[in-house]
């Protein structure tokens, strides 16, 4: 009887411990610029009331960075605490293999191991182990080159679809994989819900687009697939999943949005809600989606014990140049560059954290942080162990969240990179770039003149980011020793296989 009592008592204690652990929700926007949030851009032409409120109730980081200036690499880094370039630089393409190795330990694995219910709902873009019956034999000319693609009959749809979220620590997945990549179909857990029988023609999507291009790759699609239904469906699924959670089991929801990434397709009820054109309306809708998730947490009684993190995978797409000239809205804010760039605008992203009772409401931090830090920080908060070889670039920011001073900077340095060959390093206020430019997304001359940018004749580059966030004045010749030290530290990080000693 005594033994039975002890077992029951232990179960009660364990249950109470689990119930006290905070839930974790990460809302991850796609191609959203630092200057798109009204709360950090006084000249923004886009209302973002829900994200502004989140910032008012939490901590806004004004110097936060994604690992890469493009999609898949930043997502891998966020979920592992490992810089993307230790694995690869490029995105996962249509029907691409997983970005992960099977031995990778993810944020979802970590939380799953300490009793969390885990879900990913939305844009995965990290690959699956697809099986094929042949091909690819489809061919189309797109962007002035021939593109090969798989026809519906050349893909084995019988499942289960392995290598995706359920093999990376998530108990549940629902999404379309990647909105502008095939297959254009819903995936739930490891199953395609409806087998695609048609082919997406990138030149004839069948729906109007108000700004930019569809940017859809050719490939299998479900008959009648409507891109305008993707974001609303994902929102409904996220709200539904939150509503199904229990108060005695902590949960982790990773909610990567397909917006405001192209195709820029705000739903009808959001058209005209901004003064920045259709993209502004799409950002407004993305803000509304975040608000629906926050409201679901409140309605279900979870909001007081939930850490909510909002960020984005990289800076805004190239359409931002024309948008700035046409509407006076600068998606990159005062920063230089866009998506794909090592310039600041490519990876300097919105980052807001709310945790009632633990993070001071309305606080603002100028700490230089990276999304790879989420892994070690959450591990510290929930008391989880990180195994050897995990989260090798992740710093524990928990004391920054609590408002403690970090005496000038918690991170020793932060690596900036998108594609191999072009590298940057941030150390305190200093930003080093190893070439004469951080550009990949070509900046139009009209925009250069609008912002007063000049090309540099030689590299490397060194900027004082406190005085020069627009990266206009190269100080490398004035500080050669600093350039040499930063270049050497970057090389050390790249060669030694980690940047954080535990």
Secondary structure as UniProt FT lines:
FT   HELIX           2..20
FT   STRAND          23..29
FT   HELIX           34..36
FT   HELIX           38..40
FT   TURN            42..43
FT   HELIX           49..57
FT   STRAND          59..61
FT   STRAND          64..65
FT   HELIX           71..80
FT   HELIX           84..86
FT   TURN            94..95
FT   TURN            102..103
FT   HELIX           107..113
FT   TURN            114..115
FT   STRAND          117..123
FT   STRAND          138..142
FT   TURN            143..144
FT   STRAND          145..149
FT   HELIX           152..154
FT   HELIX           165..167
FT   TURN            168..169
FT   STRAND          172..177
FT   TURN            179..180
FT   STRAND          187..188
FT   TURN            189..190
FT   STRAND          191..192
FT   STRAND          198..200
FT   TURN            202..203
FT   STRAND          219..221
FT   TURN            223..224
FT   HELIX           227..229
FT   HELIX           230..243
FT   TURN            247..248
FT   STRAND          251..256
FT   HELIX           268..270
FT   TURN            271..272
FT   HELIX           277..299
FT   TURN            300..301
FT   HELIX           303..305
FT   STRAND          306..312
FT   HELIX           319..327
FT   TURN            331..334
FT   TURN            339..340
FT   HELIX           344..346
FT   STRAND          348..349
FT   STRAND          351..354
FT   TURN            356..358
FT   TURN            361..362
FT   STRAND          363..365
FT   STRAND          369..370
FT   TURN            371..372
FT   HELIX           373..382
FT   TURN            388..389
FT   TURN            392..393
FT   HELIX           398..401
FT   TURN            402..403
FT   TURN            407..408
FT   STRAND          414..417
FT   TURN            420..421
FT   STRAND          423..427
FT   TURN            428..429
FT   STRAND          430..433
FT   HELIX           445..451
FT   STRAND          461..464
FT   TURN            465..467
FT   TURN            469..470
FT   TURN            476..479
FT   HELIX           480..496
//
